[in-house]
Amino acid sequence: MLQIRGKASSINVRKVLWTCAELDIQFERQDTQGSVSPENVSQTTTMIVPTLRVGMQFVTLRVTH
């Protein structure tokens, strides 16, 4: 299952959540609350949210306007 990690107040996280809802993609969301923990840094060294995880693979997105 797709896992979306990021702060709930982030506009970029909300864009991904909205897209998943529109495409009827099942996901679970984990709120990182903007913390710079070793776990978060290991998943995305750029600290850009949202971070997507599918299985053991992490994908960091850069959303541009």
Order of alpha helices (4+ residues) and beta strands (2+ residues): beta-alpha-beta-alpha-beta-beta
